[in-house]
Amino acid sequence: MLELLTVVFAILVLRRQLDALEAGATATLAPRKVSPQLAQLSTYADRLYGERKWLAAEKAYLNILKLDHKNITAYSHLGVIYSTQKNMADAIECFAIAARLRPSGTTLQNLGLAYFDNRNFIKSIAAYEKAIMFEPTAQRYVGLSKGFLKLSDLPQAVAALEKAASLDGSKRILKLLAGVYDTAGRKSDTRATYRKIHELDPQDAEAARYLGIHLPNRARKT
């Protein structure tokens, strides 16, 4: 009889624990309530940001962080504001907090760009690699290649741009790839890439010049 009571008691305890976990999960999934004051201030700050009124927007976002110290938009937009002011230390700090609070391709790409602009190329590469793990995009591979170029790592720079070109075969990306092929001394790959550019735009002067194709003066485009 005692053993049976013990089992029943254990089942009741387990049931209560499961109910508590389910309630906690529901609370976590529920959207956070935003106070009217915070909503109004966010709308105001975003409007100032959209109008590029950087100083006023900075003040508004700092006020938002006093009310909501985990506001991703505030940190991300402050990072952009500080970047435009060439205040890279504060820009990196804001982007790093945003990436820590909500790791994503976008927050990590912002951080990678800020590190690059601050000439911290190793950390820039690390951030871009993490951003690519979330979502590989041509723009992120281009950013990654620029970091490798600054470190004179041509094989990695070429590999990154090849992946960028596989995702976006635009003339802009192909010109970057042709340039890095040329720097690496890969002449046949350079020529093949310029041939692709010429096929996309027969009037492109750079591709025509490399391929030895004469273009009338009026037709030349860069």
N, C-alpha and C positions, 0 to 999 in steps of 0.2 A: 504493500500500500504506500509506503514511504517513497519507494522508487518511482511509483506512478505519479505521485504529487510533485516529485522533483522534476520529472520530465515535463509535466504540464506547466510548472512554473518557468522552466527554461524556454518553452515554446512561447509563453506570454511575453517574456523579456525580449526574445528575438523579434516577435511581432511589433512590439513598441519601438525597437531600434529601427526596423524597416520602415515603419510609419514616419519616424523622425527623419530618416534619410530622404524619403520621398517628399516630405514637406520642405526640406532644405533645398532639394533639387528644383522644386517648383518655384521657390522664392528666388533661386539663382537665375532661373530662366526668365522670370518675369521682368519686364522692362523697368528701368529705374524711373521713379517719378521725378520730373523736373519741376522745380519751383517756378512760379510765374516770373519772379525777379530774374532767375537765371536764364529762362527762355527769352525774356525781353533783352537782357544784356547780350546774349549770344547773337540774336538777330541784329542788334546794333553793331556789335563787333564785326560780324561777317559783312555787313554793308560797308563799313569803313575799309575793311580788307579788300573787298571787291573794287572799291573806288581808289585803292592804292594810297589811302591816307595812313601811312605807316605809323607815325607817332601816335595818332589818336587810336588806331587799331591796337597797337601794342599796349597802351594803357587799359583799353577795354578788356583785352584778353588776360592781362594780369589781374584785373578785378574779377574776371570769371574764375581764375585759379584760386582766388581767396574763398570762393563759394564751393568750387568743385576742383580739388587738387588733382583729380585724375582725368581731366577733360582733354581727350586726345586732340580734338580740333584746335584747341587753344595752344597746346604745345607745338603742333605741326605748323600752324600759321605763324606763331612767334618765331619758329625756326626759319621760315621763309623771310619774315621781316628782318631778322638779324642778319641773314645772308645778304639781303639787298644793301644793308648798312655796312657790310664787310666785317661784321662783328662775329667772326667764325667761332670763337670760344662759346658764346652764348647760343649760337645756332646749333652747334654740335650737341650742347647739353640738352636743348629742347628736343631735338630730333632723337637723341638717345633715350630720353624719358618716354617719348611717344612710342618708340620701337620696343621698349621694355614693357610698357603697359599693354600694347597691342601689337605684337610682332606680326608684320604682314609685308608683302612685296613692296607696297607703297612706302610705309614708314622706314623700312630698311634701305630702300633706294634713296630716299631723302637723306638718310644718314650717310650713305656711301658717297653721295655727291658733296655733302658738306665736308667730309673727311678729305675728299679729293681737292676741293677748293682750298683746304687748309694745308695741302701738301703732305698729308698723312696717307700715303698711297697704300701701305700694307693694310691699315684698318679700312680704307676705302674698298679694297679688293675683298676683304672678309665680309663687309656689309653687303656688297653687290652679290657675292656668292650666296649669302643667306636669302637675299631678295629673290634670286633666281630659283632657289629651292621652293619658295612659295608659288612663284609663277614665272616661268622663263619668258622674257620678252626681248625683242631686238634692242630696245633702248637700254635695258639692263646689261645685255652682253656688250654693247658699245661702251657703256661706262666701265665695265670690267676690263675691256681691252685697253682703255686709256690708262687705267692704273698699271697694267702690265707694261705698257709702253714706257711709262715714266720710270719703271724699274729696269728697263732695257731687257725685258723678258719677251723677246719676239715670238718664240713658239707659242706661248700662252696667249699673247695678243692676237696672233693669227687664228688660233683655235676659237677664241671668243668671237672674233669678227666673222668667221665662217659660220658659227651658229647663229649670229645675228642675221647674216644674209640668208640662211635657210628659213628664217622666220619672216624676213622682210626683204624681198629682192628688189627694193627700190634703188634708184640711181644713187641716192645719197649714201646708202649703206655699201653699195658696190664700189663707190669711189673710195670709201675708207678702206675697204678690203684690198682694192688694187694698190693703194698707197702703202699698206703694211706689207703686202707681197713684194712690192718693189724694194722697200727698205730691207726686207729679209733676203733679197737677191733671188727671189723665185720668179724669174723672168717669164717662163711659160705660163705660170698661173696669173701673173700680172697681165699678160697679153690676152689670155682667155677671159679675164674679168672685164677688161676694157672692151673686148668684143661684145660681151653681154650688154655693157653700157651703150655701145653703139647701136645694138639691136633695139634697145629700149628708146634711144633718142639719137637718130642718125645725124642730128645737127649739133651734137655735143662736141665742142671744140677740143676739150682735153682728150677725150677718147680718140677723136679723129687724128689729133696730132701724134698720139702714141702709136696708132695703127698705121700712120703714114698716109692718111686719107686727106685729100685736099677738099676744103669746103669753101664755097664762095663767101666773101666777106659778110654779106647780108645774112647768110644762113647760120653763121657761127653763134653757138650758145655755150656758156660755161656751166 
